[in-house]
Amino acid sequence: MKSVKVFGPGCKRCETTEKMVRDAAAKLGIDVAIEKVTDARSIAIAGVMSTPGLAVDGKLVHAGGLPDEARLEKWLTA
């Protein structure tokens, strides 16, 4: 099971990023545990300077704007 964290204040882009992760995981047949991190201090500690941010298995892979779908699938299968 992949551990995914979505960093952001809960804005529309953050919600869309979470949906993209769920859709990509379903498409690939991968189980994911998604955690939403909305606390500003925790977001900053994770190194996210622009939201939404995305970490897969503890590694920050994206920050700022919506992630590219092909890259998202690559991150989930790595």
N, C-alpha and C positions, 0 to 999 in steps of 0.2 A: 504494500500500500504506500502510495506517495503522500507525503505531507506537504501541503501547499498553504502558504499564508498570503492573504491579500491585504496590503497595507493601504489605508486611506480613511478619510473621515466619514465615509458612507454616502458619497456622492453618486450620481448616475453612472459615471465612468467606472467607479469602484464596483458597483452592482453589475455592470456589463462585463467587467473583467472576471468576476466570480462566475457569471453565467457561461462565459467563454471557456473557463477552466472545466466546469461541469460538462459542457457539451463536448469538448475535446476528449476528456477522459471517457465519456460514454462511447464516443466514436471509436476510440482506441481499445476499449474494453479494460480500462485501468481503474482500479479502486483508488480514490483520493479522499483524504481527510482535509477539508478546507477550514482554515481558521481566519476569521476577519479580525484585523488589528486596527482599531480606531483611535487608540490613545496616542496623542501627538508625541509624547515623550518616547514611547515604544517605537513609533515610526522613525523618529530621528535616530534613536540608538541603533536601529537596523540599517541605517545609512541611506534611507529613502529621502531624497531631497525634493522629489516631485512625485505626486500621487497620480494614479494608483501605482503601487509597487507590488512586486510578486516575488516570492521566494519559494523554491522547490527543494525539499529535503534540506532545509537550513541554508541554502545558498541563494542570495539575492540575484535574480536573473533579469529583472526588468524594473524600470521606474519611469514614470511620466507617460501619460497617454495610454491608449489601448495597445496591448501586445499584438504582434503579428501572429496570425493563426498557425502558420507553418512553424514558426519558432516555438510557439506554445506547445505544439505537438512534439517537437524535438526535445524540449525541456522535460516533458512528462515521460518520454520514453527513454531518456538518458539514465 
